[in-house]
């Protein structure tokens, strides 16, 4: 069984957003992105959902993970070119979402 591997492409803002998150979480974030989004990134699961409508920055999907699902990865998939564009990373605190240290509404 050959599964198609998707190429991960990070938005230029992603690195700045990642710096707003404690460094101790970076290995977990990297691992989850690579394992969850390299194969079948456009398949809905318990922690991966299609966003309707898309976010204002163009993300069509959300991946939740971490302690109490505190982290959110926002991305879009392009099956025709086998690419996943990772557009943003956020941290959820109770009912509030922070991307790059700033509160946002999704």
C-alpha positions as CSV (number, residue, x, y, z in Angstrom):
1,X,0.0,0.0,0.0
2,X,1.6,3.2,-1.2
3,X,0.4,6.3,0.6
4,X,1.1,9.7,-1.0
5,X,3.4,11.8,1.1
6,X,2.5,15.5,1.2
7,X,5.2,18.2,1.2
8,X,4.9,20.6,4.2
9,X,5.2,24.3,3.3
10,X,5.4,26.8,6.2
11,X,4.0,30.3,5.9
12,X,6.5,33.1,6.5
13,X,4.6,34.1,9.6
14,X,4.7,30.6,11.2
15,X,8.2,31.0,12.6
16,X,7.3,34.3,14.4
17,X,4.1,32.7,15.7
18,X,6.1,29.7,17.0
19,X,8.5,32.0,18.9
20,X,5.5,33.2,21.0
21,X,5.1,29.6,22.3
22,X,7.4,28.2,25.0
23,X,10.4,26.4,23.5
24,X,9.7,23.3,25.6
25,X,6.7,22.6,23.3
26,X,8.5,23.0,19.9
27,X,9.6,19.3,19.6
28,X,6.0,18.2,20.2
29,X,4.7,20.7,17.6
30,X,7.2,19.6,15.0
31,X,6.5,15.9,15.6
32,X,2.7,16.3,15.4
33,X,2.9,18.4,12.2
34,X,5.1,15.8,10.6
35,X,3.1,12.8,11.7
36,X,-0.4,14.2,11.2
37,X,0.0,16.2,8.1
38,X,2.4,14.3,5.9
39,X,-0.2,11.6,5.0
40,X,-3.9,12.1,4.5
41,X,-4.0,15.7,5.8
42,X,-7.5,16.2,4.3
43,X,-9.1,13.4,6.2
44,X,-11.3,14.5,9.1
45,X,-10.5,12.9,12.5
46,X,-11.4,13.6,16.1
47,X,-8.7,16.3,16.3
48,X,-8.6,17.4,12.6
49,X,-11.6,19.3,11.2
50,X,-12.6,21.1,8.0
51,X,-13.3,24.8,8.7
52,X,-16.4,26.2,7.1
53,X,-16.0,29.0,6.2
54,X,-12.2,29.2,5.8
55,X,-10.4,31.6,8.1
56,X,-9.7,35.1,7.0
57,X,-6.0,34.1,6.3
58,X,-7.1,31.2,4.1
59,X,-6.9,28.1,6.3
60,X,-9.4,25.4,5.4
61,X,-8.4,22.9,8.1
62,X,-7.6,23.0,11.9
63,X,-5.5,20.4,13.8
64,X,-5.9,20.3,17.6
65,X,-3.3,18.7,19.9
66,X,-1.4,19.0,23.1
67,X,-2.4,19.1,26.7
68,X,-6.2,19.7,26.7
69,X,-5.9,20.3,22.9
70,X,-4.3,23.7,23.7
71,X,-2.5,24.0,20.3
72,X,-4.1,24.7,17.0
73,X,-2.5,24.4,13.6
74,X,-4.3,26.1,10.7
75,X,-3.5,24.8,7.2
76,X,-4.8,24.2,3.7
77,X,-4.2,21.2,1.5
78,X,-3.5,21.0,-2.2
79,X,-3.9,17.4,-3.3
80,X,-3.1,18.0,-6.9
81,X,0.5,19.1,-6.0
82,X,0.7,17.0,-2.8
83,X,1.3,20.1,-0.6
84,X,0.1,21.2,2.8
85,X,0.5,24.9,3.5
86,X,0.8,25.5,7.2
87,X,-0.6,29.0,7.7
88,X,-0.7,29.6,11.4
89,X,-0.2,28.1,14.9
90,X,-2.2,29.2,17.9
91,X,-2.6,28.5,21.5
92,X,-6.1,28.1,23.0
93,X,-6.6,29.4,26.6
94,X,-10.2,28.6,27.7
95,X,-12.4,30.3,25.1
96,X,-9.6,32.5,23.7
97,X,-7.3,31.8,20.8
98,X,-3.9,33.5,20.5
99,X,-1.8,33.5,17.4
100,X,1.7,35.1,17.7
101,X,0.8,36.2,21.2
102,X,-2.3,38.2,20.0
103,X,-5.9,37.2,20.5
104,X,-7.8,36.4,17.3
105,X,-11.3,35.5,16.4
106,X,-11.8,32.4,14.1
